[in-house]
């Protein structure tokens, strides 16, 4: 299954007020593993950035000077997400902004769902943790996802954090193996990867001494309940 973890940063909170996208970050995951493919763009919004929004993401209008407009990158973005499942935290917000951008440029297929399906991890988290805080920050703490590298919000780093949170929420797998590291078992766990025996390793087998075997038998003699399973072939077959 191909999934694209996606996040955006914007000039403000509402498309009704003409706010625009200024950053898109996407990372690709196939069969619950990162492939190493990313899509990341800063975008010139052709308008001012609200002070509150700038405090959140730290991106100023000066930082975006010379960056492409959304219309300039729309096709490459849509190609990256094509036929995937988009994994987005609070998808209504990000998808709304993406569709607003497509509408402004009069794109022929303005609905994101024409290009990909959408999974909202905020809705998923609310079902799993009703009545609790379910922001990305709160989920990182709940699932022990290290967010210490993030000083401010950013589309690409938030996508990486969301990928880890999503894996933890949907099966407890927190490893993000690249394609070149994957094994034949698509569901291999972190513990399995960690415990793989290196090629060429010789294992030393130490047999129990006669005294140790005798002590073991003495412990088994004290167990109640008839024949003991730990005596191997001494268990009587049911008849």
KABEL-V709671 format. One record per residue. N is the residue number from 1. SS is DSSP state (hx for helix, st for strand, lp for the rest). Layout:
BEGIN
n:N ss:SS
n:N ss:SS
END
This chain:
BEGIN
n:1 ss:lp
n:2 ss:st
n:3 ss:st
n:4 ss:st
n:5 ss:st
n:6 ss:st
n:7 ss:st
n:8 ss:st
n:9 ss:st
n:10 ss:st
n:11 ss:lp
n:12 ss:lp
n:13 ss:lp
n:14 ss:lp
n:15 ss:hx
n:16 ss:hx
n:17 ss:hx
n:18 ss:lp
n:19 ss:lp
n:20 ss:lp
n:21 ss:st
n:22 ss:st
n:23 ss:st
n:24 ss:st
n:25 ss:st
n:26 ss:st
n:27 ss:st
n:28 ss:st
n:29 ss:st
n:30 ss:st
n:31 ss:lp
n:32 ss:lp
n:33 ss:st
n:34 ss:st
n:35 ss:st
n:36 ss:st
n:37 ss:st
n:38 ss:st
n:39 ss:st
n:40 ss:st
n:41 ss:st
n:42 ss:st
n:43 ss:lp
n:44 ss:lp
n:45 ss:lp
n:46 ss:lp
n:47 ss:lp
n:48 ss:lp
n:49 ss:lp
n:50 ss:lp
n:51 ss:hx
n:52 ss:hx
n:53 ss:hx
n:54 ss:hx
n:55 ss:hx
n:56 ss:hx
n:57 ss:hx
n:58 ss:lp
n:59 ss:lp
n:60 ss:lp
n:61 ss:lp
n:62 ss:hx
n:63 ss:hx
n:64 ss:hx
n:65 ss:lp
n:66 ss:lp
n:67 ss:lp
n:68 ss:lp
n:69 ss:lp
n:70 ss:hx
n:71 ss:hx
n:72 ss:hx
n:73 ss:hx
n:74 ss:hx
n:75 ss:hx
n:76 ss:hx
n:77 ss:hx
n:78 ss:hx
n:79 ss:hx
n:80 ss:hx
n:81 ss:hx
n:82 ss:lp
n:83 ss:lp
n:84 ss:lp
n:85 ss:st
n:86 ss:st
n:87 ss:st
n:88 ss:st
n:89 ss:lp
n:90 ss:lp
n:91 ss:hx
n:92 ss:hx
n:93 ss:hx
n:94 ss:hx
n:95 ss:hx
n:96 ss:hx
n:97 ss:hx
n:98 ss:hx
n:99 ss:hx
n:100 ss:hx
n:101 ss:hx
n:102 ss:hx
n:103 ss:hx
n:104 ss:hx
n:105 ss:lp
n:106 ss:lp
n:107 ss:lp
n:108 ss:lp
n:109 ss:lp
n:110 ss:lp
n:111 ss:lp
n:112 ss:hx
n:113 ss:hx
n:114 ss:hx
n:115 ss:lp
n:116 ss:lp
n:117 ss:st
n:118 ss:st
n:119 ss:st
n:120 ss:st
n:121 ss:hx
n:122 ss:hx
n:123 ss:hx
n:124 ss:hx
n:125 ss:hx
n:126 ss:hx
n:127 ss:hx
n:128 ss:hx
n:129 ss:lp
n:130 ss:lp
n:131 ss:lp
n:132 ss:lp
n:133 ss:lp
n:134 ss:lp
n:135 ss:lp
n:136 ss:hx
n:137 ss:hx
n:138 ss:hx
n:139 ss:hx
n:140 ss:hx
n:141 ss:hx
n:142 ss:hx
n:143 ss:lp
n:144 ss:lp
n:145 ss:lp
n:146 ss:lp
n:147 ss:lp
n:148 ss:lp
n:149 ss:lp
n:150 ss:lp
n:151 ss:lp
n:152 ss:lp
n:153 ss:lp
n:154 ss:lp
n:155 ss:hx
n:156 ss:hx
n:157 ss:hx
n:158 ss:hx
n:159 ss:hx
n:160 ss:hx
n:161 ss:hx
n:162 ss:hx
n:163 ss:hx
n:164 ss:hx
n:165 ss:hx
n:166 ss:hx
n:167 ss:hx
n:168 ss:hx
n:169 ss:hx
n:170 ss:lp
n:171 ss:lp
n:172 ss:lp
n:173 ss:lp
n:174 ss:lp
n:175 ss:lp
n:176 ss:lp
n:177 ss:lp
n:178 ss:lp
n:179 ss:hx
n:180 ss:hx
n:181 ss:hx
n:182 ss:lp
n:183 ss:lp
n:184 ss:lp
n:185 ss:lp
n:186 ss:lp
n:187 ss:lp
n:188 ss:lp
n:189 ss:lp
n:190 ss:hx
n:191 ss:hx
n:192 ss:hx
n:193 ss:hx
n:194 ss:hx
n:195 ss:lp
n:196 ss:lp
n:197 ss:lp
n:198 ss:lp
n:199 ss:lp
n:200 ss:lp
n:201 ss:lp
n:202 ss:lp
n:203 ss:lp
n:204 ss:lp
n:205 ss:lp
n:206 ss:lp
n:207 ss:lp
n:208 ss:lp
n:209 ss:lp
n:210 ss:hx
n:211 ss:hx
n:212 ss:hx
n:213 ss:hx
n:214 ss:hx
n:215 ss:hx
n:216 ss:hx
n:217 ss:hx
n:218 ss:hx
n:219 ss:hx
n:220 ss:hx
n:221 ss:hx
n:222 ss:lp
n:223 ss:lp
n:224 ss:lp
n:225 ss:lp
n:226 ss:lp
n:227 ss:lp
n:228 ss:lp
n:229 ss:hx
n:230 ss:hx
n:231 ss:hx
n:232 ss:hx
n:233 ss:hx
n:234 ss:hx
n:235 ss:lp
n:236 ss:lp
n:237 ss:lp
n:238 ss:lp
n:239 ss:lp
END
